[in-house]
Amino acid sequence: MNYLIIGFFAGLSLILALGAQNIFVIEQGLKKQYVFLVCLICSLSDLILIFLGIYLFEYFRYFFNNQIELIFNILLLLFLLYFIINKIRVFNKNIDLSIQKNSRLFKEVMLKCFGFTYLNPHVYSDTVFFLGNFSKNFLYIDKIYFGLGATLASFLFFFILGYLSKFLSQYLQSQLTWKFINFFIITFMSSLSIYVIREILAY
């Protein structure tokens, strides 16, 4: 049971930092668009990556070299730039605050969710490598408890983040407020892009 608690706080410490994925979950919560699915995809993805790290740490450490990380960083940069450009394009337009749910929007939201989850190299370095390395000497049963603890932290974090944002959205139903929110998102994603560019140039 101690390893469950250790895993919970280890997992929580990795996802508490404000990142692109968390911002995306918050935005979907505020828009009330596929909140459950977005939170579920993020949480299940963490579950998969956590246990991959725990059981296959040595394997991943051998294959995940600088060249692979560089490719992930370039893909992430392209994804961020595409996201930022789309945000800037609609910045001065009136935002439709009604709850939209259609097949085109569903595909768009799902692609963004998978993109922010799996194109970020830090998801692998933090979730797979850190947790895998941390638990590599644990007994088999302790690895399971550790992984379940980290997974529990992920599920709680993403669902609280998504549904708390959804609850707060009722107080943010104005065009001016959403312009501020979008300005923050553009600024934050731009700073992430600069960071990723520096990472790429460092190779």
Contacts in CASP RR format, 6 or more apart in sequence:
PFRMAT RR
TARGET T0000
AUTHOR 0000-0000-0000
METHOD contacts of the structure
MODEL  1
MNYLIIGFFAGLSLILALGAQNIFVIEQGLKKQYVFLVCLICSLSDLILI
FLGIYLFEYFRYFFNNQIELIFNILLLLFLLYFIINKIRVFNKNIDLSIQ
KNSRLFKEVMLKCFGFTYLNPHVYSDTVFFLGNFSKNFLYIDKIYFGLGA
TLASFLFFFILGYLSKFLSQYLQSQLTWKFINFFIITFMSSLSIYVIREI
LAY
1 145 0 8 1.000
3 138 0 8 1.000
3 142 0 8 1.000
3 143 0 8 1.000
3 145 0 8 1.000
3 146 0 8 1.000
3 149 0 8 1.000
4 145 0 8 1.000
4 146 0 8 1.000
4 148 0 8 1.000
4 149 0 8 1.000
4 152 0 8 1.000
5 149 0 8 1.000
6 146 0 8 1.000
6 149 0 8 1.000
7 131 0 8 1.000
7 145 0 8 1.000
7 146 0 8 1.000
7 147 0 8 1.000
7 148 0 8 1.000
7 149 0 8 1.000
7 150 0 8 1.000
7 153 0 8 1.000
8 149 0 8 1.000
8 150 0 8 1.000
8 152 0 8 1.000
8 153 0 8 1.000
9 153 0 8 1.000
10 130 0 8 1.000
10 131 0 8 1.000
10 134 0 8 1.000
10 146 0 8 1.000
10 150 0 8 1.000
10 153 0 8 1.000
11 50 0 8 1.000
11 127 0 8 1.000
11 131 0 8 1.000
11 149 0 8 1.000
11 150 0 8 1.000
11 153 0 8 1.000
11 154 0 8 1.000
12 153 0 8 1.000
12 157 0 8 1.000
14 126 0 8 1.000
14 127 0 8 1.000
14 130 0 8 1.000
14 131 0 8 1.000
15 22 0 8 1.000
15 46 0 8 1.000
15 153 0 8 1.000
15 154 0 8 1.000
15 157 0 8 1.000
15 158 0 8 1.000
16 157 0 8 1.000
18 188 0 8 1.000
19 188 0 8 1.000
19 192 0 8 1.000
20 80 0 8 1.000
20 116 0 8 1.000
20 120 0 8 1.000
20 188 0 8 1.000
20 189 0 8 1.000
20 192 0 8 1.000
21 42 0 8 1.000
21 116 0 8 1.000
21 117 0 8 1.000
21 120 0 8 1.000
21 123 0 8 1.000
22 161 0 8 1.000
23 185 0 8 1.000
23 188 0 8 1.000
23 189 0 8 1.000
24 38 0 8 1.000
24 112 0 8 1.000
24 113 0 8 1.000
24 116 0 8 1.000
25 38 0 8 1.000
25 39 0 8 1.000
25 42 0 8 1.000
25 158 0 8 1.000
25 161 0 8 1.000
25 162 0 8 1.000
25 165 0 8 1.000
26 161 0 8 1.000
26 162 0 8 1.000
26 165 0 8 1.000
27 165 0 8 1.000
27 181 0 8 1.000
27 185 0 8 1.000
28 34 0 8 1.000
28 35 0 8 1.000
28 38 0 8 1.000
28 109 0 8 1.000
28 113 0 8 1.000
28 162 0 8 1.000
28 165 0 8 1.000
29 35 0 8 1.000
29 38 0 8 1.000
29 162 0 8 1.000
29 163 0 8 1.000
29 165 0 8 1.000
29 166 0 8 1.000
29 169 0 8 1.000
30 165 0 8 1.000
30 166 0 8 1.000
30 168 0 8 1.000
30 169 0 8 1.000
30 172 0 8 1.000
30 181 0 8 1.000
31 99 0 8 1.000
31 169 0 8 1.000
32 99 0 8 1.000
32 166 0 8 1.000
32 169 0 8 1.000
33 99 0 8 1.000
33 100 0 8 1.000
33 101 0 8 1.000
33 105 0 8 1.000
33 109 0 8 1.000
34 101 0 8 1.000
34 106 0 8 1.000
34 109 0 8 1.000
34 110 0 8 1.000
35 162 0 8 1.000
35 163 0 8 1.000
35 165 0 8 1.000
35 166 0 8 1.000
37 109 0 8 1.000
37 110 0 8 1.000
37 113 0 8 1.000
38 109 0 8 1.000
38 113 0 8 1.000
38 162 0 8 1.000
39 158 0 8 1.000
39 159 0 8 1.000
39 161 0 8 1.000
39 162 0 8 1.000
39 163 0 8 1.000
41 110 0 8 1.000
41 113 0 8 1.000
41 114 0 8 1.000
41 117 0 8 1.000
42 113 0 8 1.000
42 117 0 8 1.000
42 154 0 8 1.000
42 158 0 8 1.000
43 151 0 8 1.000
43 154 0 8 1.000
43 155 0 8 1.000
43 158 0 8 1.000
43 159 0 8 1.000
45 117 0 8 1.000
45 118 0 8 1.000
46 127 0 8 1.000
46 150 0 8 1.000
46 151 0 8 1.000
46 154 0 8 1.000
46 158 0 8 1.000
47 151 0 8 1.000
47 154 0 8 1.000
49 123 0 8 1.000
49 124 0 8 1.000
49 127 0 8 1.000
49 128 0 8 1.000
50 127 0 8 1.000
50 128 0 8 1.000
50 131 0 8 1.000
50 147 0 8 1.000
50 150 0 8 1.000
50 151 0 8 1.000
50 154 0 8 1.000
51 147 0 8 1.000
51 151 0 8 1.000
52 60 0 8 1.000
52 128 0 8 1.000
53 60 0 8 1.000
53 127 0 8 1.000
53 128 0 8 1.000
53 129 0 8 1.000
53 131 0 8 1.000
53 132 0 8 1.000
54 131 0 8 1.000
54 132 0 8 1.000
54 135 0 8 1.000
54 143 0 8 1.000
54 146 0 8 1.000
54 147 0 8 1.000
55 143 0 8 1.000
57 128 0 8 1.000
57 129 0 8 1.000
57 132 0 8 1.000
57 133 0 8 1.000
57 135 0 8 1.000
57 136 0 8 1.000
58 136 0 8 1.000
60 124 0 8 1.000
60 128 0 8 1.000
60 129 0 8 1.000
61 129 0 8 1.000
61 133 0 8 1.000
64 124 0 8 1.000
64 128 0 8 1.000
64 129 0 8 1.000
66 203 0 8 1.000
69 121 0 8 1.000
69 125 0 8 1.000
70 200 0 8 1.000
70 203 0 8 1.000
72 119 0 8 1.000
72 120 0 8 1.000
72 121 0 8 1.000
72 124 0 8 1.000
73 121 0 8 1.000
73 196 0 8 1.000
73 199 0 8 1.000
73 200 0 8 1.000
74 200 0 8 1.000
75 119 0 8 1.000
76 119 0 8 1.000
76 120 0 8 1.000
76 121 0 8 1.000
76 196 0 8 1.000
77 193 0 8 1.000
77 196 0 8 1.000
77 197 0 8 1.000
77 200 0 8 1.000
79 115 0 8 1.000
79 116 0 8 1.000
79 119 0 8 1.000
80 189 0 8 1.000
80 192 0 8 1.000
80 193 0 8 1.000
80 196 0 8 1.000
81 193 0 8 1.000
83 112 0 8 1.000
83 189 0 8 1.000
84 186 0 8 1.000
84 189 0 8 1.000
84 190 0 8 1.000
84 193 0 8 1.000
87 182 0 8 1.000
87 185 0 8 1.000
87 186 0 8 1.000
87 189 0 8 1.000
88 186 0 8 1.000
90 182 0 8 1.000
91 179 0 8 1.000
91 182 0 8 1.000
91 183 0 8 1.000
91 186 0 8 1.000
94 175 0 8 1.000
95 175 0 8 1.000
95 178 0 8 1.000
95 179 0 8 1.000
95 182 0 8 1.000
97 173 0 8 1.000
97 175 0 8 1.000
97 178 0 8 1.000
117 123 0 8 1.000
131 146 0 8 1.000
131 147 0 8 1.000
131 150 0 8 1.000
134 146 0 8 1.000
135 142 0 8 1.000
135 143 0 8 1.000
135 146 0 8 1.000
135 147 0 8 1.000
138 146 0 8 1.000
172 178 0 8 1.000
172 181 0 8 1.000
END
